[in-house]
Every structure is written in structure tokens, then in C-alpha cells.
Amino acid sequence: MMARFRPLHVWLGGILVCVLTFAATWKLTIANRIIARGDLLLYFYPLRDYASAAVRAARLPLWNPYSFMGAPFLANSQVGFFYPLNLLLAWVPVAHAVAWSITAHLMLAGLGMYICARRGLRLGILASLAAAITFGLGGYLGAQVEHLNQLQVLAWLPWQVMLVIPPQTSRIHLLPRAVLLALTVSLQIFAGHTQSLYICLVILGIVVLVFILIALLRLWETRYNNMAGQRDTGLHGVIRSSAASVGLLAGAIALGVLMSSIQLVPTLELATQSTRAGGLPYNEVGSFSWRPWVVARALMPTYGDPLFPEYVTYLGASGLALALLGALGAVKPATGTASDTNAFTRRNYAIVAIVLMGTGTLLALGIATPLFSVLYRIMPGFDLFRAQARWLIMLSLGAALATGLGVHMLWEGLSSWHRHFWLIGWAVLIVAFVGALLLGARFSPEAEYRNVPATSVVAGWVAAFAVVTAGMLLVLFRRPPTQ
């Protein structure tokens, strides 16, 4: 009987993601409020209004006579003229259309992470919900809603991760996966934020590379533990699966570019006349890097204390605690034996999560790190974009994966090893947070961050850490450790 209702439970999890997203955005969708600030007010509302009028008149808007003394319109990819949801919402008043687009893409991001956690990580419904909420309703995507095209691009990222590294890497499923991945790439191109597309493709490349390295490491471990194993067959299998993963990604990108050529051709022609055609100056590429002195603030809710939106990547005390626990699963699976495929699959994703969180943090810090200078000189395309803090989406993705894994580990039960190391790691993290907050306020060169946040904000953070610590200790020791 339970087997019959299992798919229903899975669907209910996805429905809950949509309900929570709608609850978080209802003021935009049904309360007739708008976001009246920033790029959304000054840039995207006018663009979307002019594009929608052209769709209703069944014409291609090649030229915009209302900007400056006239400017190319269709060739400007940020218009998102061919993006399917923008076309569907062309008959809706622009303020409502933007509001519903924001809600729809936050739902899309959450659902993508939920399905990725269910199918890829083999997590339960509760753990998958935790991953979905962390990503779709987390601080980073929430802070980017005023950059409509960025949100539209980034919402497809968890779906792409699921397609690049599927639960079963069978040759039979390679072509459908490639086509679906190409479709998401083409949708991102139509959405019109090239930097976000660039970041997503780099993330997918990192995920593929990490899984290849994991496969090679596991092959080495097998040979080391069993010298009589089939060495040639194992290496051949790793090479074949690695080539398939790389081919899948490369082929999907090529097909996605071809599918969206109606937008890319005029955009590339316009780009040759852009000030970015030869790359941006070093300091401009490094602008809006994640400030080291705001890292502690950025990971916690602001409670009304202002923080520049590009720096926000709110995880909260609960997210930090669960992500730390999930990351520990990379060192030692919480449950299962060497023959437990699901346990090792989750360990692999924990490794991916750690790499994404570490790399995302390093790249987001931008000009504050030596790596920035190296990438500026040698990495193709890196010098075309500014606002390095936008690499925080990589941190957000990794944290969502780790959070889901952390909830799963709590549900399944933890070994004494995980309990002790979580306690040590949590104590170190709290000390590091306090130190970063005090040092950031002391040495910040920006006046607005030169003081510790308001007393009410700090009190909220103290309460959050206290409640989460007490709750985690209660759950950690609710039953004897697993063996």
C-alpha cells in the first residue's frame, strides 16, 4: 500500500516548495506591490514594457528610439525578447508580469534543487526540501530579484547539475540528457544575462571535473585495496564515463548555442562595437568583489540593517550548522558500507559541495585574492565581466547540497565520529564568525561597515546561534550513535 502512495509523497514535496515560494512572494503577486528600486525600476520595467508592446503588435523591435538618441534593442540580450516566459507574459501589465516572473523562477530554482536532491543525491523528502529551500529561498537568489535576467538564468542551474551528473550514467540516456541540457543553455541565452550564463557553465565544468577526479581516486583505492582487481577494465570504464560527461557538456553547449542563434547573431555583432569587446580594465573587472569585512554579515539575516545586495548570501545559523554537518559526509559516509552505492553517491556529492563552497568563496572575493590576477590574465572570458561577488551563486549551490546532506545524516543517525567533529567544527565556526565580524568592523575601509551592526541585529544573531546550537545538540544525542 505504501509503495502506491510513494510517488504522491514525492509530488507533495514539490508542491510544498511552490507553496512556500508563493508565501514568500505573495506581496508581489496578489498584493499589487512592486519593487520600486534599482535596476528593476530604472532599467527592466522600461525594457520589458517596450518588448511586450512589440510582441502584442507582432513585430521585431530592432531599434529602441527612447534610449539616448536611439539604440539597438533586439541585439541587447538583456531585453530577453525571445525568452518563452517573457513572451507569454507580454499581455500582462509589466509590473505584474515581472512580479509573476520573479515568483515563477524562484519556484523553478527550488523545484530544480528538490528534484536534484531526490534523484541525484538519493535524499529523502525532508532533506530534499531543506536543499530546495536553502537554494530557492536563500539569501543569494532573494537578493537578486531586482536583476530579473540574472534570476531567470540562475533558476536553471540545479536542473543543469542534475543533467550533467545523473543518478545512472547509462549510454542509452546520454542523448536525451544532452538535448535537455542544451535546451536549458538556450533558455539561459534567451534570458539574457551573459555573465550568469558564463558562471553556470564554469560551475558545470567544475562539477564534471570533480566527479572525474573522484572516479579516478576510487579506482586507485580499489587497486590499492585489491591488487588482483581488473585494472584495465576499471580504467577503461573511468575513461569512457569521463569522456561521456565531457562530451555531454560540450555537445549540449554547442547545441544550445545553435538553438539560440536567432538571439546570439545580433548580440555578437553588437558586442564587437561594445566597450567590452577587448575586455575590461583590471580594476573594473575587480569591482563589486565580495568584501572580506562583510562576509560574516552576509551569511546572516540583516534584520533591516542595510547591506549591498550583491554581497548577500544569507544561510543563517541553521543553514551553516546543517551545511557543516553535510560537508563532514565527504570524509566518512554517515551510514552504509563500501557496497552501499547510495552512501558513496552522497559522499561524492558532499565532496562536490565542499569544492563549490570553497571555490565560490574564493572567486567571489575577487580582487582581494591573488587568484584574481591569474584568472584575469589566462582565463578566457573572465575579463569581460565585473561584479565578482556574483560567483556567490556557486557558494549558494554548494551550501544547498551540503544542507540537504546534513538533514539526511541527522535523519539516518550519526556516528560518534560525526558528532564529535561537528561539535568541534561548530565551535570553530562560531569563533571565526565573531572574529570576522569584529575584525571587519575594525578594519573596513568603507564607512557603512566600520561599526558592529545595531544591538537588535546582534541580539538576533546571538539568539539564532543559541537556538540552533541547542536544537542540534538535542537531535545529535537523541539516540545512540550508529556503528
C-alpha positions, 0 to 999 in steps of 0.5 A: 500500500505504501509503495502506491502512495510513494510517488504522491509523497514525492509530488507533495514535496514539490508542491510544498516548495511552490507553496512556500515560494508563493508565501514568500512572494505573495506581496508581489503577486496578489498584493499589487506591490512592486519593487520600486528600486534599482535596476528593476525600476530604472532599467527592466520595467522600461525594457520589458514594457517596450518588448511586450508592446512589440510582441502584442503588435507582432513585430521585431523591435530592432531599434529602441528610439527612447534610449539616448538618441536611439539604440539597438534593442533586439541585439541587447540580450538583456531585453530577453525578447525571445525568452518563452516566459517573457513572451507569454507574459507580454499581455500582462501589465509589466509590473505584474508580469515581472512580479509573476516572473520573479515568483515563477523562477524562484519556484523553478530554482527550488523545484530544480534543487528538490528534484536534484536532491531526490534523484541525484543525491538519493535524499529523502523528502525532508532533506530534499526540501531543506536543499530546495529551500536553502537554494530557492529561498536563500539569501543569494537568489532573494537578493537578486530579484531586482536583476530579473535576467540574472534570476531567470538564468540562475533558476536553471542551474540545479536542473543543469547539475542534475543533467550533467551528473545523473543518478545512472550514467547509462549510454542509452540516456546520454542523448536525451540528457544532452538535448535537455541540457542544451535546451536549458543553455538556450533558455539561459541565452534567451534570458539574457544575462551573459555573465550568469550564463558564463558562471553556470557553465564554469560551475558545470565544468567544475562539477564534471571535473570533480566527479572525474577526479573522484572516479579516478581516486576510487579506482586507485583505492580499489587497486590499492585495496585489491591488487588482483582487481581488473585494472584495465577494465576499471580504467577503461570504464573511468575513461569512457564515463569521463569522456561521456560527461565531457562530451555531454557538456560540450555537445549540449553547449554547442547545441544550445548555442545553435538553438539560440542563434536567432538571439546570439547573431545580433548580440555578437555583432553588437558586442564587437562595437561594445566597450567590452569587446577587448575586455575590461580594465583590471580594476573594473573587472575587480569591482563589486568583489565580495568584501572580506569585512562583510562576509560574516554579515552576509551569511546572516539575516540583516534584520533591516540593517542595510547591506549591498545586495550583491554581497548577500548570501544569507544561510543563517545559523541553521543553514551553516550548522546543517551545511557543516554537518553535510560537508563532514559526509565527504570524509566518512559516509554517515551510514552504509558500507563500501557496497552501499552505492547510495552512501558513496553517491552522497559522499561524492556529492558532499565532496562536490559541495565542499569544492563549490563552497570553497571555490565560490568563496574564493572567486567571489572575493575577487580582487582581494585574492591573488587568484584574481590576477591569474584568472584575469590574465589566462582565463578566457572570458573572465575579463569581460565581466565585473561584479565578482561577488556574483560567483556567490551563486556557486557558494549558494549551490554548494551550501544547498547540497551540503544542507540537504546532506546534513538533514539526511545524516541527522535523519539516518543517525550519526556516528560518534565520529560525526558528532564529535567533529561537528561539535568541534567544527561548530565551535570553530565556526562560531569563533571565526564568525565573531572574529570576522565580524569584529575584525571587519568592523575594525578594519573596513575601509568603507564607512557603512561597515566600520561599526558592529551592526545595531544591538537588535541585529546582534541580539538576533544573531546571538539568539539564532546561534543559541537556538540552533546550537541547542536544537542540534545538540538535542537531535545529535544525542537523541539516540545512540550513535550508529556503528 
